């Protein structure tokens, strides 16, 4: 039987190097009744994911230093974060980055600019959305 990390609370980890984008996503989640925490880089994301065991991670692909793909790979290496679902957040609808993200264990992706109904539907597959 596979080992599954049990989240401490039903929250989402938002990982985006752009503070404005991260704040926007947090506001959208809060309005939908979803608690979230933020990391602005891959290394911090790993530490927060290990400490908080979020129900879902929204991970930007394009970030300096550790991009989303490297961060995703590191999430899959660690036992406690291996099974946390990850939705990649990207401005690219297709391409090698999205394909590679799926190969590394992403469960889906969200396109920037964010289409709110579609975004909330995807997030709602993993966490409870208020009114959803």
N, C-alpha and C positions, 0 to 999 in steps of 0.2 A: 504494500500500500504506500502511495506517495505521501510525503510529508508536505503539509500545507501550512503556510503562515496564517495565524489567526490575527486579523487586525485588532488593534487596541480600541479604536473607534472607527466609525464609518466616515472617513474623511478622504480627501483627494490631495495628492501632492502635485503641485503645479511647478514645472521646471521650465523657466524661460529666462534668458539673459536680459531681455528688455523689461525693465520694471513696469512700464506702462501696459504692456501686453499682459504680464503676470497679474497686475492689479485689475485689469479689465476682466480676465478670466475668473479671478477671485470674486469680483462683484457679481458676475453672472451666476456663479455657483452659490454664493450667499443668497441671492434673490430666489434661487431654486431650492433653498433650504439645505444646502450641502456645505459642510465645513471643509476648509482647505488650509493648507500650509504651502509656503513658497520656498523654492531654492532658485538662485540665479545662476548656478553653474553645476556641472556634473558631479564634482567631488562632494559638494554640499548635499546634493540630491541623494547620493549614496548614503551619507551619514544620516540624513533625515529619514530616509526610507527604512534603514535598519533600526532606528530608534523608535519611529512612530508606526511602522507597519501599516501604511495607508491602504485603503480598499482599492484604490486606483491611482495610477501615475499618468499625468499628462506631460509629455516630454517633447520639448522643442527639438527639431533636428539640427537647425543651424545655430550653433553656439560656438564661441571661441574656446580655445584650449581643448576641453573635452566636449566634442559635439554630442548630439543626442544618440548617435549610433554607438559611440564608445561608452557612453553612460549606460545605455541599454545592455551592452555586453557585460559591463561590470555588475549591473543589477542581477543578471542571470548567473553570474559566478557565485554570488553569495547565497548560501542556503536559505537565510531568512527572507530574502527579497526575490528569490527565483520565481515564485508562483504569483507575484503581484501583477495583475494585468497592467499593460502599458499601452496607452494610445499615443501615437506620435502626432505632434502638431507641426504642420509644415505649410509653406506657401506653394509647394510643388505637388500637383495631383498625381503625377506618375513619375516614373524614373527609377534609376538605380537605388537612390536613397530609400524610397518607400519599399521597393523589393527587398533590399538588404535588411530593412527594419523587420519585415515579416520573417525573414530567414533567421534573425537573431531573437525572435520571440515576441515581437509586438503583436497585439491582438486587433489593431486597427489604426486608423489615422483620422485626423481632423484637419480640414483645410483652412488656412488663413486667406483672406479675412473670414472670420468665423460666422457661419450661418447658424443663428441661435437655435431654431427648432431641430436641426440636424445634430448640432453639437449636444444639446440636452438629451436627445434620443440616444446618442452613443454613450454618453456618460451614464444615463439612466439604465443602461444594461448592467452596470456594475455597482451603482449606489442608488439609494432611494431619492427620487426627485419629488419635491413638494408639489402636490397636485397631479403627479404623474403616475 
